[in-house]
Amino acid sequence: MTKNQLSIPLQTMDQFRFFCLGGGNEVGRSSHIIQFKGKTVMLDAGVHPAFQGMASLPFYDEFDLGTVDVLLISHFHLDHAASLPYVMQKTNFKGRVFMTHPTKAIYRWLLNDFVRVTAIDDDSNQLYSDKDLKDSFDRIETIDFHSTIEIDGIRFTAYQAGHVLGAAMFFIEIAGIKVLFTGDFSREEDRHLSVAEVPPVRPDVLITESTFGTATHEPREEKEKKLTTMIHSTLANGGRVLMPVFALGRAQELLLILDEYWSQHQDLENIKVYYASDLARKCLAVYQTYINMMNENIRKKFRDTNKNPFQFQYIKNIKNLSKFDDFQPSVVVASPGMLQNGVSRALLEKWAPDPRNTLIMTEILLEPTEIPSQQNPDVLIPRRMTVEEISFAAHVDYEQNSKFIELVNPKTIVLVHGESNPMGRLKSALLSKYSKYKNTPDEVKVYNPRNCEDLLVEFKGIKIAKAMGTITEDVNKVLKQDVKSAKSEINGVLVQKNFDLSLLKIQDLREYTGLTTTMIKQRQTLRSHATSSLVHYHLLQMFGYLDILIDDAEEYEVKIMDSVLLNMDKRGIVTVEWGSGVINDTIADSVIAIVLTAESSPLSVKLTSKSCNHSHSRTSEEKQEIREPEKTASPANNHEPGKVSELNEPNEPNKPNESPAISIKEEKNHVEEAVPDLASPSSPKPDASEDKVKLMVEIQEKYSSASRVQNLRTLLRSHFGDALKFEIDEGEEDWKVVIGKMEATIKLTDWTVESTSNVLKNRIQSIVRRGMTLVAPFSQPRKL
């Protein structure tokens, strides 16, 4: 496949829009909008953990969610996914929603728990019900890592983000503009998750988190050693260890660390490790299922031992604190991670007064000197236990983020998911790092928009057409030629599907695009009073060569210029067929014009005229009648008045070299006169003056009003076709055209059209005017 890149000028539509509904200069309620070329993608739909009810939502009122085509959820955490049921059930959102398989599996359990907890705190602040969650859940679609989905010109691919199980970065492409949305991501491999991947294609826009700003993390090995040493020391002194965690995410990583550490230290076998979270217990089955989506270390461990790493040997679950045996040292991993209620809060109040105990904060640091009792807030519990912070948060620090940006190499960076001060410091650091490219084509721009702030970025419009199929041979020949020495052209069909352009030969359309070509076949039927030989002669004079298919007494059929087929039967019915096209239409028009004028052209008159073997003696009055046939009535007329002249067909079809006998009925008191066949070689040759008179008579007869009226009638019939009802009462002076309920009258006295329908009136009037010019003007009789 060969690509031919064509650069076009920047247009007003080539503006990329980023609109932050939440997560701008804050951590929480992440939700962002990107728009380009009329396509809209929404990224995440979370809630703010510090607020409740409607106040926790992103600023959805500031944007019309009904215009969103696709909504992508990066991972299952509440600050990125908890308002999704609200968007799908309570707003005018009509788009499609995508997340990875593990995210959808855990999302269901996590949001069930969220609905239950919010209902306990304040039922009036509930954002949605269990029914809303269930109804919206069935509409969520899943995407695999490294698979690409295209919807109405929006193409997106999921890559591993390394934040939690199933967390995805999305690489989005709209009309050639490429956007990478990282969500929350980690570039440090831990016990079960792979590091965030670097997409193989350079994005134009990078939307990245800035949670830790310019801070730097300790190496993972040091953090694990510090954690296990502190736990071992506390237990050796007879104390207890409390580790508050969020139910999903880091909790599973910590359980893997503890289970492995216990297996390596036999002196700890009698000390119990518990995790106290009903939600974590339910979701553990999801972790046991999706081993294949974790890193190589845990997959290898699974293959080597044939045992699921998440089937813990030394860790037990606590379903109820009343059954918890708290008479000896132990380690409890409990939720919630912020200690606001639940098991972690109850154990904090119980263990805080004992200095032998240790509180290890793995998510946030909380170090009050006194703790108010949850049962009685007036009672303050002294905190004598040791408090330590060891961050296992799976977010990039400055060094990891900066390196990732360098590898991705975007033109534009948009910072989200970070408090104002850390985000501001990260922006300054990045601008300083890329300052050497300022005011150059490689300049990197960094933005940190606030919530509800429009960010517009202009991009130069570039269209790329992919040459496919046999046309690539022509492209390769052109590429090998010297552009300066010769001008080369490539002829093909440009096919656009959404924003993708393909260049191919018309014969390759079906194979590469699934499209089929259709030829429109046109047919025109008309009547001609000329013989087939006469029509053949005129066609031959115009086109030079004719492919005769049938030529007998019953039928004449010929193909003209390999494109137009003409068929004429013995009744004089002519059918012209051709495939629609600019050239074919032009040829067909010429053929129809020849057929309509064949019987009345001066050349036809000459070809069909013959000398007679007797002389005509005419009076001066008769000569005057010849010159003005329409003004004079013959006294010898025995025919009915009102008859329109017709050109009768001969019994046998004539060849071009034959001279047909012509019978003429003159309209209104004209005498029917047969022109005898006097063209035989034995006949005496009349003098020149008699020949001239006879030729003038026949030309006048040929171009009489009756002949022109008949030709005009034939033209009208050919335009309206057999499917239309075309009524002409030959005994009346007016013609009627009836199409359905519409009727029009053509006045033969002045050739005007009367109708209640202006459309029909204008159409017929146009045809009549064109016909009067085509079949010989009524106002200008022909002269020799």
URLIN-V259527 format. One record per residue. N is the residue number from 1. SS is DSSP state (helix for helix, strand for strand, loop for the rest). D_FIRST is the distance of its C-alpha to the first C-alpha in Angstrom with 1 decimal. Layout:
# URLIN-V259527
N | SS | D_FIRST
N | SS | D_FIRST
This chain:
# URLIN-V259527
1 | loop | 0.0
2 | strand | 3.8
3 | strand | 6.7
4 | strand | 10.0
5 | strand | 12.9
6 | strand | 16.2
7 | strand | 19.4
8 | loop | 22.1
9 | loop | 25.8
10 | loop | 27.2
11 | loop | 28.6
12 | loop | 31.4
13 | loop | 29.2
14 | loop | 27.2
15 | strand | 29.9
16 | strand | 29.5
17 | strand | 32.6
18 | strand | 34.1
19 | strand | 37.4
20 | strand | 39.4
21 | strand | 41.5
22 | strand | 42.8
23 | loop | 42.3
24 | loop | 42.5
25 | loop | 45.0
26 | loop | 46.2
27 | loop | 45.5
28 | loop | 45.5
29 | loop | 44.4
30 | loop | 40.8
31 | strand | 38.8
32 | strand | 36.3
33 | strand | 34.5
34 | strand | 31.2
35 | strand | 30.3
36 | strand | 27.5
37 | loop | 26.6
38 | loop | 29.2
39 | strand | 28.0
40 | strand | 30.4
41 | strand | 30.2
42 | strand | 33.3
43 | strand | 33.5
44 | loop | 36.5
45 | loop | 39.8
46 | loop | 42.7
47 | strand | 46.4
48 | loop | 48.6
49 | loop | 50.8
50 | loop | 53.6
51 | loop | 54.2
52 | loop | 54.9
53 | helix | 54.2
54 | helix | 52.7
55 | helix | 53.1
56 | helix | 50.6
57 | strand | 47.7
58 | loop | 45.1
59 | loop | 45.8
60 | helix | 44.3
61 | helix | 46.6
62 | helix | 44.8
63 | loop | 41.6
64 | loop | 40.8
65 | helix | 39.3
66 | helix | 38.7
67 | helix | 35.7
68 | loop | 33.9
69 | loop | 30.8
70 | strand | 30.2
71 | strand | 32.6
72 | strand | 31.5
73 | loop | 34.3
74 | loop | 33.7
75 | loop | 36.7
76 | loop | 40.0
77 | loop | 42.5
78 | helix | 44.9
79 | helix | 44.0
80 | helix | 40.4
81 | helix | 40.8
82 | loop | 44.5
83 | loop | 44.3
84 | helix | 41.4
85 | helix | 43.9
86 | helix | 45.6
87 | helix | 42.4
88 | helix | 41.5
89 | helix | 45.1
90 | helix | 47.0
91 | loop | 44.7
92 | loop | 42.6
93 | loop | 39.4
94 | loop | 37.2
95 | loop | 33.9
96 | strand | 32.3
97 | strand | 33.2
98 | strand | 31.2
99 | strand | 32.4
100 | strand | 31.9
101 | helix | 33.9
102 | helix | 36.5
103 | helix | 37.0
104 | helix | 37.8
105 | helix | 40.1
106 | helix | 42.1
107 | helix | 41.9
108 | helix | 44.1
109 | helix | 46.8
110 | helix | 46.8
111 | helix | 47.1
112 | helix | 49.8
113 | helix | 51.8
114 | helix | 51.1
115 | helix | 52.5
116 | helix | 55.5
117 | helix | 56.3
118 | helix | 56.0
119 | helix | 58.3
120 | helix | 60.9
121 | helix | 61.0
122 | loop | 61.1
123 | helix | 60.2
124 | helix | 60.2
125 | helix | 57.3
126 | loop | 55.0
127 | loop | 51.6
128 | loop | 50.9
129 | loop | 52.3
130 | helix | 51.4
131 | helix | 50.5
132 | helix | 48.1
133 | helix | 46.5
134 | helix | 46.2
135 | helix | 44.9
136 | helix | 42.2
137 | helix | 41.2
138 | loop | 40.2
139 | loop | 37.7
140 | strand | 35.8
141 | strand | 32.4
142 | strand | 31.0
143 | strand | 27.8
144 | loop | 26.9
145 | strand | 26.0
146 | loop | 22.3
147 | loop | 21.5
148 | strand | 19.9
149 | strand | 21.5
150 | strand | 20.7
151 | strand | 23.7
152 | loop | 23.7
153 | loop | 21.1
154 | strand | 22.4
155 | strand | 20.2
156 | strand | 22.1
157 | strand | 22.0
158 | strand | 25.3
159 | strand | 26.0
160 | strand | 29.4
161 | loop | 31.9
162 | loop | 34.8
163 | loop | 37.5
164 | loop | 38.8
165 | loop | 37.6
166 | loop | 34.6
167 | loop | 34.3
168 | strand | 30.8
169 | strand | 28.9
170 | strand | 26.5
171 | strand | 23.3
172 | strand | 22.9
173 | strand | 20.4
174 | strand | 21.5
175 | loop | 19.8
176 | loop | 18.0
177 | strand | 21.3
178 | strand | 21.4
179 | strand | 24.8
180 | strand | 26.1
181 | strand | 29.4
182 | loop | 31.2
183 | loop | 34.3
184 | loop | 36.9
185 | loop | 35.3
186 | loop | 36.5
187 | loop | 35.2
188 | loop | 38.1
189 | loop | 37.8
190 | loop | 40.9
191 | loop | 42.3
192 | loop | 40.0
193 | loop | 37.1
194 | loop | 34.0
195 | loop | 33.4
196 | loop | 31.1
197 | loop | 27.5
198 | loop | 25.5
199 | loop | 22.1
200 | loop | 19.1
201 | loop | 18.2
202 | loop | 20.7
203 | loop | 22.5
204 | loop | 24.0
205 | strand | 27.2
206 | strand | 28.9
207 | strand | 31.8
208 | strand | 33.9
209 | strand | 37.3
210 | loop | 40.2
211 | loop | 42.9
212 | loop | 44.5
213 | loop | 43.8
214 | loop | 44.6
215 | loop | 46.5
216 | loop | 45.7
217 | loop | 46.1
218 | loop | 47.9
219 | loop | 45.9
220 | helix | 45.6
221 | helix | 47.7
222 | helix | 50.5
223 | helix | 50.6
224 | helix | 50.8
225 | helix | 53.6
226 | helix | 55.4
227 | helix | 55.2
228 | helix | 56.4
229 | helix | 59.1
230 | helix | 60.5
231 | helix | 60.5
232 | helix | 62.2
233 | helix | 64.8
234 | helix | 65.6
235 | helix | 66.1
236 | helix | 68.2
237 | loop | 70.5
238 | loop | 70.9
239 | loop | 68.7
240 | loop | 66.0
241 | strand | 62.4
242 | strand | 60.8
243 | strand | 57.0
244 | strand | 56.1
245 | loop | 52.4
246 | loop | 50.2
247 | loop | 49.9
248 | loop | 46.2
249 | loop | 44.0
250 | helix | 46.0
251 | helix | 48.8
252 | helix | 46.7
253 | helix | 45.9
254 | helix | 49.6
255 | helix | 50.6
256 | helix | 48.3
257 | helix | 49.9
258 | helix | 53.5
259 | helix | 53.0
260 | helix | 51.7
261 | helix | 54.5
262 | helix | 57.2
263 | helix | 56.0
264 | helix | 56.5
265 | loop | 60.0
266 | helix | 62.6
267 | helix | 65.2
268 | helix | 63.3
269 | loop | 63.2
270 | loop | 66.2
271 | loop | 64.8
272 | strand | 62.8
273 | strand | 59.4
274 | strand | 58.8
275 | strand | 56.2
276 | strand | 57.7
277 | loop | 55.1
278 | helix | 54.8
279 | helix | 51.4
280 | helix | 50.2
281 | helix | 51.7
282 | helix | 49.8
283 | helix | 46.5
284 | helix | 46.9
285 | helix | 45.8
286 | helix | 42.4
287 | helix | 42.1
288 | helix | 43.2
289 | helix | 40.5
290 | loop | 37.4
291 | helix | 37.9
292 | helix | 34.3
293 | helix | 33.2
294 | loop | 35.4
295 | loop | 35.1
296 | helix | 35.1
297 | helix | 38.9
298 | helix | 40.1
299 | helix | 37.8
300 | helix | 39.2
301 | helix | 42.7
302 | helix | 42.2
303 | helix | 40.9
304 | helix | 43.7
305 | helix | 46.6
306 | loop | 45.4
307 | loop | 46.9
308 | loop | 45.4
309 | loop | 45.8
310 | loop | 46.8
311 | loop | 49.7
312 | loop | 52.1
313 | loop | 55.0
314 | loop | 57.2
315 | strand | 56.3
316 | strand | 58.0
317 | strand | 57.7
318 | loop | 60.5
319 | loop | 60.8
320 | loop | 64.0
321 | helix | 65.8
322 | helix | 69.2
323 | helix | 68.3
324 | loop | 67.1
325 | loop | 69.4
326 | loop | 69.9
327 | loop | 72.6
328 | loop | 70.7
329 | loop | 67.9
330 | strand | 64.5
331 | strand | 61.0
332 | strand | 59.7
333 | strand | 56.2
334 | strand | 56.7
335 | loop | 55.2
336 | loop | 55.1
337 | loop | 53.9
338 | loop | 55.9
339 | loop | 59.2
340 | loop | 60.1
341 | loop | 61.2
342 | helix | 60.9
343 | helix | 61.4
344 | helix | 60.4
345 | helix | 62.9
346 | helix | 65.7
347 | helix | 65.3
348 | helix | 65.2
349 | helix | 68.5
350 | helix | 70.0
351 | helix | 68.9
352 | loop | 69.0
353 | loop | 72.8
354 | loop | 72.5
355 | loop | 71.6
356 | loop | 70.5
357 | loop | 67.5
358 | strand | 64.1
359 | strand | 61.6
360 | strand | 58.1
361 | strand | 55.8
362 | loop | 52.1
363 | loop | 50.7
364 | loop | 53.2
365 | loop | 56.5
366 | loop | 59.6
367 | loop | 62.9
368 | loop | 65.9
369 | loop | 69.4
370 | strand | 70.7
371 | strand | 69.0
372 | strand | 70.3
373 | loop | 70.9
374 | loop | 68.7
375 | loop | 71.7
376 | loop | 74.0
377 | loop | 72.4
378 | loop | 75.8
379 | loop | 75.9
380 | strand | 74.1
381 | strand | 73.1
382 | strand | 73.3
383 | loop | 70.2
384 | loop | 71.3
385 | loop | 68.2
386 | strand | 65.8
387 | strand | 62.6
388 | strand | 59.5
389 | strand | 56.0
390 | loop | 53.1
391 | loop | 49.8
392 | loop | 47.2
393 | loop | 45.2
394 | loop | 41.5
395 | loop | 40.5
396 | loop | 39.0
397 | loop | 41.6
398 | helix | 41.0
399 | helix | 39.8
400 | helix | 37.3
401 | helix | 36.1
402 | helix | 35.9
403 | helix | 33.9
404 | helix | 31.4
405 | helix | 31.0
406 | helix | 30.4
407 | helix | 27.6
408 | helix | 25.9
409 | loop | 26.4
410 | loop | 26.6
411 | loop | 27.5
412 | strand | 30.1
413 | strand | 32.3
414 | strand | 34.4
415 | strand | 37.3
416 | strand | 38.8
417 | loop | 41.0
418 | loop | 43.7
419 | loop | 47.2
420 | helix | 47.7
421 | helix | 49.2
422 | helix | 46.8
423 | helix | 43.8
424 | helix | 45.4
425 | helix | 45.8
426 | helix | 42.2
427 | helix | 41.0
428 | helix | 43.3
429 | helix | 42.2
430 | helix | 38.5
431 | helix | 39.3
432 | helix | 41.4
433 | helix | 38.7
434 | loop | 36.1
435 | helix | 38.7
436 | helix | 37.6
437 | helix | 34.5
438 | loop | 36.5
439 | loop | 36.0
440 | loop | 32.8
441 | loop | 29.2
442 | loop | 29.0
443 | loop | 32.0
444 | loop | 32.1
445 | strand | 34.0
446 | strand | 36.0
447 | strand | 37.6
448 | loop | 40.1
449 | loop | 40.9
450 | loop | 43.9
451 | loop | 44.1
452 | loop | 43.6
453 | loop | 42.4
454 | strand | 39.5
455 | strand | 36.9
456 | strand | 34.7
457 | strand | 31.9
458 | strand | 30.1
459 | loop | 26.4
460 | loop | 24.8
461 | loop | 22.6
462 | strand | 18.9
463 | strand | 16.4
464 | strand | 12.7
465 | strand | 10.8
466 | strand | 7.2
467 | strand | 6.2
468 | loop | 5.8
469 | loop | 7.8
470 | loop | 10.0
471 | helix | 9.7
472 | helix | 6.9
473 | helix | 10.0
474 | helix | 12.0
475 | helix | 10.0
476 | helix | 10.2
477 | helix | 13.8
478 | helix | 14.6
479 | helix | 13.4
480 | helix | 15.7
481 | loop | 18.5
482 | loop | 21.3
483 | loop | 21.1
484 | loop | 24.9
485 | loop | 25.7
486 | loop | 24.1
487 | loop | 22.6
488 | loop | 19.4
489 | loop | 18.4
490 | loop | 15.3
491 | loop | 16.6
492 | loop | 15.0
493 | strand | 15.8
494 | strand | 15.1
495 | strand | 15.4
496 | strand | 16.8
497 | strand | 17.5
498 | loop | 19.8
499 | loop | 18.2
500 | strand | 14.5
501 | strand | 13.1
502 | strand | 10.6
503 | strand | 10.6
504 | strand | 10.9
505 | loop | 13.6
506 | helix | 16.7
507 | helix | 16.8
508 | helix | 13.6
509 | helix | 15.1
510 | helix | 17.0
511 | helix | 14.4
512 | helix | 11.8
513 | helix | 14.5
514 | loop | 17.7
515 | loop | 19.2
516 | loop | 21.5
517 | loop | 22.9
518 | loop | 26.6
519 | loop | 28.9
520 | loop | 32.1
521 | strand | 35.0
522 | strand | 38.0
523 | strand | 41.5
524 | strand | 44.7
525 | strand | 48.1
526 | strand | 51.1
527 | strand | 54.4
528 | loop | 55.5
529 | loop | 59.0
530 | loop | 57.9
531 | loop | 57.7
532 | helix | 54.6
533 | helix | 55.7
534 | helix | 56.0
535 | helix | 52.5
536 | helix | 51.1
537 | helix | 52.8
538 | helix | 51.5
539 | helix | 47.9
540 | helix | 48.2
541 | helix | 49.5
542 | helix | 46.6
543 | helix | 43.6
544 | loop | 44.9
545 | loop | 43.6
546 | strand | 43.7
547 | strand | 42.5
548 | strand | 45.7
549 | strand | 45.0
550 | strand | 48.6
551 | strand | 51.8
552 | loop | 55.0
553 | loop | 58.0
554 | loop | 56.3
555 | strand | 52.8
556 | strand | 50.7
557 | strand | 46.9
558 | strand | 44.6
559 | strand | 40.9
560 | strand | 40.4
561 | loop | 37.4
562 | loop | 35.4
563 | loop | 35.0
564 | strand | 38.4
565 | strand | 40.8
566 | strand | 44.5
567 | strand | 47.1
568 | strand | 50.8
569 | strand | 53.6
570 | loop | 57.3
571 | loop | 58.1
572 | loop | 56.0
573 | strand | 53.3
574 | strand | 50.1
575 | strand | 46.7
576 | strand | 43.6
577 | strand | 40.1
578 | strand | 36.7
579 | strand | 33.1
580 | loop | 32.7
581 | loop | 31.1
582 | helix | 32.2
583 | helix | 33.1
584 | helix | 34.4
585 | helix | 36.5
586 | helix | 38.1
587 | helix | 39.0
588 | helix | 40.4
589 | helix | 42.5
590 | helix | 43.9
591 | helix | 44.8
592 | helix | 46.6
593 | helix | 48.5
594 | helix | 49.6
595 | helix | 50.8
596 | helix | 52.7
597 | helix | 54.5
598 | loop | 55.0
599 | loop | 58.5
600 | loop | 59.8
601 | loop | 58.5
602 | helix | 61.1
603 | helix | 59.5
604 | helix | 59.9
605 | helix | 63.5
606 | helix | 64.1
607 | helix | 62.4
608 | helix | 64.4
609 | loop | 67.8
610 | loop | 70.6
611 | loop | 74.1
612 | loop | 77.1
613 | loop | 80.3
614 | loop | 82.6
615 | loop | 83.4
616 | loop | 83.1
617 | loop | 85.9
618 | loop | 84.9
619 | loop | 87.1
620 | helix | 86.2
621 | helix | 85.5
622 | helix | 83.1
623 | helix | 81.2
624 | helix | 81.0
625 | helix | 79.6
626 | helix | 76.9
627 | helix | 75.8
628 | loop | 75.8
629 | loop | 75.1
630 | loop | 74.1
631 | loop | 77.3
632 | loop | 79.8
633 | loop | 80.8
634 | loop | 82.2
635 | loop | 85.6
636 | loop | 85.0
637 | loop | 82.2
638 | loop | 82.8
639 | loop | 79.4
640 | loop | 78.5
641 | loop | 77.5
642 | loop | 74.1
643 | loop | 72.0
644 | loop | 68.8
645 | loop | 68.4
646 | loop | 66.0
647 | strand | 64.8
648 | loop | 65.6
649 | loop | 63.5
650 | loop | 65.2
651 | loop | 65.8
652 | loop | 63.5
653 | loop | 60.2
654 | loop | 60.6
655 | loop | 58.7
656 | loop | 58.1
657 | loop | 61.1
658 | loop | 63.4
659 | loop | 65.6
660 | loop | 65.8
661 | loop | 68.9
662 | loop | 68.4
663 | strand | 70.4
664 | strand | 70.5
665 | loop | 71.9
666 | loop | 72.9
667 | loop | 72.8
668 | loop | 76.1
669 | loop | 79.1
670 | loop | 77.3
671 | loop | 78.5
672 | loop | 76.2
673 | strand | 76.3
674 | strand | 74.9
675 | loop | 73.8
676 | loop | 75.0
677 | loop | 73.1
678 | loop | 75.0
679 | loop | 72.4
680 | loop | 73.8
681 | loop | 74.7
682 | loop | 78.4
683 | loop | 78.9
684 | loop | 80.8
685 | loop | 78.7
686 | loop | 79.7
687 | loop | 80.3
688 | helix | 77.6
689 | helix | 79.1
690 | helix | 79.0
691 | helix | 75.4
692 | helix | 74.4
693 | helix | 76.3
694 | helix | 74.7
695 | helix | 71.2
696 | helix | 71.8
697 | helix | 73.1
698 | helix | 70.1
699 | helix | 67.7
700 | helix | 69.6
701 | helix | 69.5
702 | helix | 65.7
703 | loop | 65.1
704 | loop | 67.6
705 | helix | 66.9
706 | helix | 66.7
707 | helix | 63.8
708 | helix | 61.9
709 | helix | 62.6
710 | helix | 61.3
711 | helix | 58.1
712 | helix | 57.6
713 | helix | 58.2
714 | helix | 55.6
715 | helix | 53.0
716 | helix | 53.8
717 | helix | 53.5
718 | helix | 50.0
719 | helix | 48.8
720 | helix | 50.2
721 | loop | 49.3
722 | loop | 50.9
723 | loop | 49.9
724 | loop | 52.1
725 | strand | 55.9
726 | loop | 57.2
727 | loop | 60.9
728 | loop | 62.9
729 | loop | 66.7
730 | loop | 67.8
731 | loop | 71.3
732 | loop | 70.6
733 | loop | 69.9
734 | strand | 66.9
735 | strand | 63.6
736 | strand | 62.0
737 | strand | 58.4
738 | strand | 58.0
739 | strand | 54.7
740 | loop | 55.3
741 | loop | 57.9
742 | strand | 57.3
743 | strand | 59.6
744 | strand | 59.9
745 | strand | 62.7
746 | strand | 62.3
747 | strand | 65.6
748 | loop | 66.2
749 | loop | 68.9
750 | loop | 66.7
751 | loop | 63.2
752 | loop | 62.7
753 | strand | 60.9
754 | strand | 62.5
755 | strand | 60.7
756 | loop | 60.7
757 | loop | 56.9
758 | helix | 55.6
759 | helix | 52.1
760 | helix | 53.5
761 | helix | 56.0
762 | helix | 53.5
763 | helix | 51.2
764 | helix | 54.1
765 | helix | 55.6
766 | helix | 52.3
767 | helix | 52.1
768 | helix | 55.8
769 | helix | 55.5
770 | helix | 52.5
771 | helix | 54.3
772 | helix | 57.5
773 | helix | 55.6
774 | helix | 53.6
775 | loop | 56.5
776 | loop | 58.9
777 | loop | 60.7
778 | loop | 63.9
779 | loop | 65.6
780 | loop | 65.1
781 | loop | 66.4
782 | loop | 65.1
783 | loop | 67.4
784 | loop | 67.7
